[in-house]
């Protein structure tokens, strides 16, 4: 995996999903609608798992078979709330979101369109 890069938040983001929602490799889910509200966030699908667990999931993380999907890797749907001026280390970018890490070690997804790269 590539070395994480530093980004600065230039537009605050409040997560609508601040609690961890975990799916494990091999877990089967029902696949619903695709996310279409923002053209910068393509290839996200709504998935419903056991015990009422539901979240937006990158298509790349599941193998879709009709209206069912099977996770091909573990996925944590936690999103981070961030404030202007905050610095994050981005470890992975998927479908317009980066897996960010705050200085306190907390990790979660943040929209890349609210971040600007910094010199590493």
Backbone as CSV, one residue per row, in Angstrom:
resi,resn,N_x,N_y,N_z,CA_x,CA_y,CA_z,C_x,C_y,C_z
1,UNK,0.838,-1.167,0.000,0.000,0.000,0.000,0.895,1.247,0.000
2,UNK,0.457,2.280,-0.676,1.217,3.516,-0.773,1.249,4.236,0.582
3,UNK,2.274,5.049,0.749,2.412,5.864,1.958,1.241,6.851,2.041
4,UNK,0.609,7.019,3.224,-0.491,7.973,3.338,-0.022,9.395,3.046
5,UNK,-0.926,10.203,2.513,-0.616,11.588,2.191,-1.415,12.518,3.097
6,UNK,-0.853,13.700,3.357,-1.499,14.679,4.230,-2.428,15.589,3.431
7,UNK,-3.591,15.862,4.014,-4.575,16.755,3.427,-5.099,17.692,4.511
8,UNK,-5.473,18.902,4.099,-6.069,19.883,4.995,-7.537,20.040,4.623
9,UNK,-8.373,20.119,5.636,-9.807,20.312,5.435,-10.065,21.787,5.127
10,UNK,-10.710,22.080,3.984,-11.046,23.467,3.662,-12.549,23.724,3.716
11,UNK,-13.334,22.670,3.917,-14.777,22.807,4.059,-15.224,21.763,5.094
12,UNK,-15.893,22.210,6.142,-16.314,21.301,7.213,-17.283,20.249,6.682
13,UNK,-17.243,19.080,7.301,-18.131,17.983,6.935,-18.629,17.326,8.212
14,UNK,-19.939,17.197,8.322,-20.544,16.502,9.465,-21.076,15.168,8.976
15,UNK,-20.556,14.119,9.551,-20.921,12.776,9.126,-22.367,12.438,9.464
16,UNK,-23.124,11.952,8.461,-24.465,11.454,8.771,-24.408,10.032,9.352
17,UNK,-23.225,9.409,9.315,-23.043,8.028,9.797,-21.824,7.976,10.724
18,UNK,-21.919,8.547,11.954,-20.753,8.637,12.834,-20.423,7.360,13.613
19,UNK,-21.269,6.350,13.524,-21.013,5.100,14.244,-20.445,4.054,13.287
20,UNK,-19.534,3.209,13.782,-18.976,2.183,12.906,-20.041,1.188,12.454
21,UNK,-20.034,0.903,11.170,-20.900,-0.128,10.601,-19.957,-1.077,9.881
22,UNK,-19.822,-2.265,10.407,-18.822,-3.204,9.909,-19.450,-4.328,9.106
23,UNK,-18.820,-4.636,7.984,-19.164,-5.802,7.180,-17.879,-6.619,7.024
24,UNK,-18.006,-7.925,7.072,-16.830,-8.797,6.980,-16.773,-9.513,5.640
25,UNK,-15.561,-9.807,5.220,-15.355,-10.574,3.997,-16.190,-11.849,4.070
26,UNK,-16.910,-12.144,2.977,-17.752,-13.326,2.925,-19.187,-13.094,3.368
27,UNK,-19.452,-11.949,4.005,-20.807,-11.637,4.469,-21.715,-11.343,3.277
28,UNK,-22.929,-11.889,3.331,-23.903,-11.660,2.270,-24.835,-10.527,2.680
29,UNK,-25.155,-9.663,1.711,-26.049,-8.528,1.946,-27.032,-8.400,0.802
30,UNK,-28.134,-7.707,1.084,-29.058,-7.338,0.023,-28.551,-6.031,-0.574
31,UNK,-28.521,-5.951,-1.894,-28.029,-4.763,-2.583,-29.217,-3.962,-3.084
32,UNK,-29.237,-2.683,-2.719,-30.324,-1.809,-3.110,-29.900,-0.818,-4.173
33,UNK,-30.368,0.406,-4.037,-30.145,1.448,-5.035,-28.700,1.937,-5.068
34,UNK,-28.334,2.487,-6.215,-27.044,3.146,-6.346,-27.187,4.596,-5.916
35,UNK,-26.122,5.161,-5.364,-26.119,6.566,-4.955,-25.996,7.431,-6.200
36,UNK,-26.933,8.377,-6.372,-26.916,9.218,-7.574,-26.995,10.712,-7.253
37,UNK,-26.989,11.079,-5.967,-27.175,12.478,-5.575,-25.986,13.383,-5.875
38,UNK,-24.799,12.822,-6.052,-23.609,13.630,-6.305,-22.759,12.921,-7.357
39,UNK,-22.513,13.559,-8.507,-21.749,12.903,-9.572,-20.298,12.589,-9.199
40,UNK,-19.774,13.223,-8.152,-18.406,12.928,-7.716,-18.327,11.657,-6.879
41,UNK,-19.476,11.150,-6.460,-19.511,9.953,-5.619,-20.197,8.825,-6.373
42,UNK,-19.511,8.271,-7.345,-20.056,7.176,-8.149,-19.686,5.830,-7.540
43,UNK,-20.440,4.815,-7.935,-20.174,3.424,-7.573,-20.350,3.107,-6.089
44,UNK,-21.328,3.758,-5.465,-21.753,3.415,-4.109,-23.131,2.774,-4.202
45,UNK,-23.347,1.685,-3.466,-24.650,1.015,-3.425,-25.089,0.848,-1.971
46,UNK,-26.400,0.934,-1.764,-26.966,0.754,-0.430,-27.076,-0.735,-0.159
47,UNK,-26.502,-1.181,0.956,-26.522,-2.600,1.303,-27.149,-2.799,2.676
48,UNK,-27.923,-3.872,2.793,-28.559,-4.235,4.058,-28.093,-5.630,4.447
49,UNK,-27.510,-5.714,5.635,-27.013,-6.990,6.134,-27.874,-7.524,7.254
50,UNK,-27.319,-8.460,7.983,-28.028,-9.075,9.103,-28.260,-8.061,10.218
51,UNK,-29.269,-8.307,11.021,-29.560,-7.510,12.212,-29.826,-6.042,11.897
52,UNK,-30.349,-5.747,10.715,-30.708,-4.384,10.365,-29.552,-3.465,10.019
53,UNK,-28.366,-4.011,9.856,-27.200,-3.191,9.510,-27.328,-2.734,8.059
54,UNK,-27.258,-1.412,7.833,-27.382,-0.846,6.494,-26.355,0.259,6.310
55,UNK,-25.806,0.369,5.091,-24.825,1.423,4.817,-24.567,1.519,3.320
56,UNK,-24.003,2.671,2.930,-23.491,2.812,1.562,-22.170,2.068,1.492
57,UNK,-21.978,1.319,0.410,-20.796,0.472,0.248,-20.207,0.686,-1.146
58,UNK,-18.881,0.778,-1.247,-18.278,0.858,-2.584,-18.516,-0.441,-3.346
59,UNK,-18.914,-0.327,-4.596,-19.140,-1.519,-5.419,-17.907,-2.423,-5.469
60,UNK,-16.723,-1.817,-5.375,-15.484,-2.586,-5.467,-15.293,-3.553,-4.293
61,UNK,-16.047,-3.364,-3.221,-15.890,-4.198,-2.037,-16.813,-5.417,-2.032
62,UNK,-17.716,-5.490,-3.028,-18.654,-6.604,-3.056,-18.735,-7.217,-4.450
63,UNK,-19.078,-8.478,-4.465,-19.384,-9.177,-5.714,-20.904,-9.238,-5.777
64,UNK,-21.483,-8.559,-6.778,-22.940,-8.469,-6.873,-23.476,-9.597,-7.738
65,UNK,-24.500,-10.266,-7.200,-25.215,-11.338,-7.906,-26.698,-11.029,-7.816
66,UNK,-27.242,-10.405,-8.867,-28.650,-9.939,-8.889,-28.851,-8.912,-7.782
67,UNK,-29.748,-9.190,-6.817,-29.994,-8.227,-5.738,-29.255,-8.599,-4.453
68,UNK,-28.316,-9.533,-4.556,-27.492,-9.943,-3.411,-26.032,-9.586,-3.691
69,UNK,-25.297,-9.422,-2.627,-23.875,-9.153,-2.760,-23.109,-9.904,-1.687
70,UNK,-21.850,-10.226,-1.987,-20.971,-10.881,-1.033,-19.711,-10.026,-0.922
71,UNK,-19.340,-9.681,0.298,-18.145,-8.861,0.501,-16.895,-9.651,0.136
72,UNK,-16.028,-9.012,-0.645,-14.762,-9.647,-1.025,-13.617,-9.156,-0.134
73,UNK,-13.918,-8.186,0.742,-12.964,-7.725,1.749,-13.750,-7.076,2.877
74,UNK,-13.123,-6.925,4.031,-13.766,-6.262,5.159,-14.027,-4.800,4.811
75,UNK,-15.100,-4.241,5.391,-15.432,-2.848,5.148,-16.028,-2.220,6.401
76,UNK,-15.517,-1.050,6.777,-16.043,-0.257,7.879,-16.609,1.021,7.279
77,UNK,-17.904,1.265,7.441,-18.577,2.407,6.829,-18.493,3.685,7.664
78,UNK,-17.699,3.720,8.714,-17.589,4.893,9.574,-17.117,6.110,8.783
79,UNK,-17.817,7.215,8.934,-17.404,8.483,8.336,-16.962,9.419,9.451
80,UNK,-15.977,10.252,9.162,-15.481,11.229,10.128,-16.135,12.587,9.906
81,UNK,-16.439,13.269,10.991,-16.787,14.686,10.922,-15.469,15.447,11.043
82,UNK,-15.312,16.494,10.225,-14.066,17.261,10.227,-14.381,18.759,10.214
83,UNK,-13.419,19.562,10.676,-13.580,21.012,10.712,-12.507,21.667,9.849
84,UNK,-12.786,22.883,9.414,-11.854,23.633,8.575,-10.517,23.787,9.308
85,UNK,-9.437,23.532,8.579,-8.090,23.657,9.121,-7.518,22.376,9.688
86,UNK,-8.357,21.395,9.908,-7.892,20.116,10.449,-7.019,19.413,9.408
87,UNK,-6.033,18.662,9.877,-5.137,17.904,9.003,-5.426,16.419,9.145
88,UNK,-5.501,15.738,8.009,-5.737,14.292,7.987,-4.667,13.604,7.163
89,UNK,-4.402,12.349,7.490,-3.577,11.480,6.642,-4.565,10.587,5.899
90,UNK,-4.482,10.574,4.576,-5.390,9.760,3.766,-4.649,8.495,3.338
91,UNK,-5.212,7.345,3.718,-4.579,6.048,3.460,-5.070,5.383,2.179
92,UNK,-6.294,5.709,1.775,-6.894,5.059,0.611,-7.983,5.985,0.084
93,UNK,-8.156,6.029,-1.231,-9.227,6.814,-1.835,-10.102,5.879,-2.656
94,UNK,-11.409,5.913,-2.379,-12.369,5.057,-3.076,-13.612,5.882,-3.408
95,UNK,-13.918,6.006,-4.684,-15.174,6.614,-5.138,-15.437,8.001,-4.539
96,UNK,-14.388,8.832,-4.474,-14.546,10.195,-3.998,-14.419,10.381,-2.500
97,UNK,-14.176,9.319,-1.757,-13.970,9.396,-0.311,-12.576,8.875,0.030
98,UNK,-11.959,9.494,1.029,-10.654,9.038,1.492,-10.767,8.454,2.882
99,UNK,-10.035,7.366,3.121,-9.947,6.802,4.468,-8.953,7.661,5.225
100,UNK,-9.492,8.582,6.045,-8.659,9.549,6.737,-8.352,9.135,8.161
101,UNK,-7.225,9.657,8.636,-6.821,9.435,10.021,-6.509,10.784,10.649
102,UNK,-7.182,11.055,11.779,-6.939,12.289,12.513,-5.677,12.147,13.363
103,UNK,-5.213,13.265,13.896,-4.007,13.248,14.732,-4.165,12.365,15.963
104,UNK,-5.414,12.195,16.447,-5.641,11.345,17.617,-5.756,9.870,17.268
105,UNK,-5.596,9.539,15.971,-5.625,8.144,15.529,-6.988,7.664,15.061
106,UNK,-8.043,8.461,15.256,-9.380,8.050,14.805,-9.411,8.020,13.279
107,UNK,-9.983,6.935,12.725,-10.037,6.751,11.277,-11.465,6.635,10.793
108,UNK,-11.687,7.111,9.550,-12.990,7.003,8.918,-12.955,7.671,7.552
109,UNK,-14.048,7.543,6.831,-14.145,8.082,5.477,-14.522,9.560,5.505
110,UNK,-13.918,10.335,4.593,-14.176,11.767,4.456,-14.259,12.083,2.960
111,UNK,-15.217,12.921,2.540,-15.286,13.290,1.122,-14.013,14.037,0.690
112,UNK,-13.401,13.577,-0.385,-12.177,14.200,-0.876,-12.414,15.613,-1.389
113,UNK,-13.641,15.929,-1.805,-13.906,17.261,-2.347,-13.838,18.344,-1.273
114,UNK,-13.714,17.975,0.010,-13.566,18.932,1.105,-12.120,19.044,1.588
115,UNK,-11.217,18.381,0.898,-9.810,18.336,1.307,-8.900,18.895,0.226
116,UNK,-7.767,19.461,0.660,-6.744,19.898,-0.288,-5.412,19.280,0.127
117,UNK,-4.617,18.840,-0.853,-3.340,18.192,-0.524,-2.360,19.164,0.115
118,UNK,-1.521,18.612,0.980,-0.454,19.375,1.619,0.874,18.761,1.180
119,UNK,1.937,19.501,1.379,3.263,18.941,1.143,3.542,17.898,2.219
120,UNK,3.991,16.709,1.826,4.298,15.660,2.801,5.717,15.761,3.278
